[in-house]
Amino acid sequence: MRRSPLAPQVVKVALPELLAEIEQNHPFAPVPADSTGSAIVEAPASASAVELGELTARLVDRIAQRLVEAAQGDGSEDVGGPVASNTRVPIALIHRWCAEEFAGLNQQRLVIGGELFPAAVIAEVQARVVADLTGTGPLEPWMADRSVEEIDVNSHLSTFVTFADGRKIDLGQLWPTSADLTAFQKRLARRMTRTGEGRLDTSSPMLTFQADDGSRVVMVLGGGNEHGISTHPRIAIRRFLVRQVGLIGLAERGLFPGAMVPILGDLARCGFTILISGPPGAGKTTLLTELLGEVAPTERIITVEKNLLELRLEDDPRHPDAPALFTRHSNSEGVGEITTRQLVELTRRLNPDRVVVGELVEDEALDMLDVASMCARGSMATIHAHTAEIVLSRLAYYVAKSNTSLPEYAVWNLIAQTVDFVIHIDLVRNTGGGDAPVRRITSILEVGGRGENGGVATTEVWALDQYGHLEMRAPLSVTHRRRLEMYGAGFTSGIAATSSRSRSR
């Protein structure tokens, strides 16, 4: 392949994962060239967003091809250290090659009497190329913004960003074509998952993984040229912005009154089994993490999560002894799957004080109840529900679904003997047309054994009053009160119930 006189000789560098990913997943588009073989990329001096995107896409193709050629070439050049052992080297190499490509492009523009690319355009395109090949491409500025809570890519023409303060904006077109977005998805999938199992193709058209910052990334293959499951390629990113602020920090954010801080802390430290319910995005995982933050650092907490590590207790200095386990899908040959049930069984031999089974979706429900009855310190988990009243019914459904041989009375007995409290969080988005979402604990149910008519008896101990304030409505049961008093909690003394509302399920 011929290059212009300004292009350097092909260099020989080590073959890192970046190059392997590019070689396997990057669909090189044909790049127009002049008689010397140099790429011709046209863009006005003052480029629009679409034109910048097209210029970026062309240079991404060009630089990616040069990286692969560098790995396969016969020459050698000092790039400041082995690429495989120095993550700064690929970025430095991309920066240098971008400068060389623009030098060639500017020379072509001078020949035809055009204007040089402004420095601002060069810097912008260079940043986009680096982000595309080593980061999250056009999404990089939003992934770096700590106020961004959700990023939803609906197509190459439309991407919505939702901020923590309730704002939601449409970024418009971020990729030139649907094919460019699909290529970006496949590059990101392989780089982020770091294994051959992170595939996004016709045989595996959807993929969920965790970014380095803990964000949950879901990608769906789609579009007219792909045998996918959607009309367009799509990406949905959910970020966890509140970390290690403690129960006091959550109270300051309005999740519950400050007077509830010692109460919730005692419930967590005492070792009750607690379910945290609410709709998607309500802050269930955040509350669960901060409740666990109240647990003594001497406790050995083992977490079991499905696919992703959202709790990330190992990164929390409050938990020096918190091993994390997560499930694994089978590989392309259909082997190697590790289920929640297998991991729960494993925790029995890992000397736990407390086992936390992250989110209850299906089979995890029975496993959580099983492990909670085994551990002296109980368990905690989150579960999707729009009202507190349906939480235990949904839990019973999950348990029955995971083991159809269990009779109904056995399911309700297991729940009644294991679960102590249900804490429900409500979420109201965009109140007042653009305000920050309102997240608030609206109900705390106490589970009190089997109900008179079957099911489980519950009491709504805390609920909202007529002014929307969380207040205590009923006294705790004698069993839970004695357990708290044995632990040393003092909040139960002197409390008079204003009303009592018990019911059976």
C-alpha positions, 0 to 999 in steps of 0.5 A: 500500500502506498503512502504520501511522503509525509507518512512515516514508515510502518513501525513494529509494536507489541500487539495489545488487546486494543490492536486485537480488538480493532483487527477483529471488530473494526469494519474498515470502510474504503477511504478515498485516496489521491494518486499518492495513496493519501486519504482524502477527507473533506471538511469545511474550516468551520465544521458542523457536528455531522461533518465533524462526525464524518471526518472523525469516522474516516480518521478512525478508519485510517488510524485503526488500519495503521495500528493493525499494520504497525502490529504486522509490519517489519519496521521498528520505532521507539514509541516510549515503551512496550505498548502492552505494558504501558497504556499511555503508549497507544494514546500517544501513538494515536495522537502522533498519527492524527497530527501526521494525517492532518498534516497531509490533509492540510497539504492537499488543501493548500494545493487546491487553494483551500483553507487549512483546518483550524486548530480547534477542529483538529483538536476536536477530531483528535480527541474524538478519534482517541475516545473512539479507539480507546474510550467510549467515543462520542459518549466520552464527555457525558461519561466523564460528567459526574452529573449524568445519570443515564445515557440512552442511544436510540439510533445514530441520529438520537441520543438522550442524556438524563442528568441527576437534577432531572434535565433531559436533552437530546444530543442529536446525531453522534454517528454518521451512519447506523453502520458506524454506530454498530461498529462502535458497539462491537469495538466497545463490547470487546474492549470493555469485556476484555474476553472473547465472551463479550460478543455482539453479533447475530448469534448474540444480539444483546449484551450487558456488561459493566464499565470501568467506573461501575456503570451498567451498559446494555447494547442491542444489535439492530438496523436494516443491515444487521440480523438483530432484534431492534429497528436500530442499534441501541445503547442504554447506560445507567450510572451510579452517582451516589457512592459512600455518602452514608445514611446521613448523606442520603438523609441530606438528599431527602431520601428519608428524615434525619431522625431515621438515620439511627433507626435504619442503622440499628436495623442493618447492624442488628442483622435483620433480613431486609428487602428494599423495593421500588421502581427502576432508578429509585435508588434501591442499590444506593440505599442497600450499599449505605445500609451495609455501610453501617455494618461493623468492619469486622463482619465478613460480608460476601456478596452474590450478584447476577452478571454485574458488580453493582454493590462494589463493597470491595472498593469501599474502605468501610468493608475490609473483608467483603469478597464479591462473587458474580454469575457467568453466562455460558460461552459460545459453546454453551458451557461454563455457566455459573448460576446464583444457586451455585454461588450461594452454595459456595458461600457456605464454605467461605466462612461468611458472617452475612451473605447479600444476594444483590437483586432479586429477579427470578431464581435468586429469591429462593437462594436469598431466603435460603442463605438468609436463614443460614447466616446469623446476620441475615441478608439484604436484597433489592426487588422491583415493585411499584408499591410496598403491598405487592413485594411479598407476593412478588417474592412468593411468585419468584420462589414458586417459579424457581422451584415448582415442587414447593407447595404454597404453604411452604413458600409462605412459611419460608418468607414469613420465617426469613424476611423481617422488614420491607423498605419501599422507595418511591420515585417521581421523575420530572415533577414540575416539568424538569425538576430533579427526580424525587426519591423518598422512602414512603413505607416500611413494613414489618413482617410478623409471621403467617397471616390468619387467612394464609400468606404473611402478616405485615404491619406498616410501621412507618408511613407518610402522614398527610403532609408527606412526612415519614412517621411511625404508625405502629409499634414494632413486634415484641420479637423484633423489639427484644432482638433490638434491645439485646443488640443495644438499640435504644430507639424503640423505648418510649415510642407510642403508636399513633395507629396500627394497620396490620393485614395478611397476604 
